[in-house]
Amino acid sequence: MAHHFKEEDIDEFRECFYLFAREGVINKLDELSVIMRSLGMSPTITELKKYFLENNGKLHFPEFLKVMHNHCRVEKLPDEILAAFKANDRQHSGTIHSKHLKHLLQGWGEHLNSKEVEQIFREANVHPNGKVNYDEFVKIACAPIPDYY
């Protein structure tokens, strides 16, 4: 399974896995959920239960890597976010006003604070009173964090 991921990714998965699975095994749904969410995944309860059933209720690190591989193929977060923007774009303009985007970022999901939104806007070159091309914004917001951070 290691050939499906970069070495850095495997190191990150291993570190997170053993941080929460101190005995070297995950045997609770909560543990798997926390680990996967810590790694940026958004598994549903149904998916988590399926992963446990497929592994007889226990996941050691090699099985966890298989779960991560399978889930990475299923989860397409940027596509899901883009679809949500498009579904709410009544004029089909491909844009959203920055004030509305700020409201969404502060009121939904992780409830970002003003400083976090300002940082995202700076990185994405979003003007405070302008329109945002949501396709470009999603590409920037969902890009992997560089190693030098």
Secondary structure, DSSP 8 states (H G I E B T S, - for coil): -GGGS-HHHHHHHHHHHHHH-TTS-B-SHHHHHHHHHHTT----HHHHHHHHHHTTT-B-HHHHHHHHHHHHHH--HHHHHHHHHHHT-TT--SEEEHHHHHHHHHHSTT---HHHHHHHHHHTT--TTSEEEHHHHHHHHTS---TT-
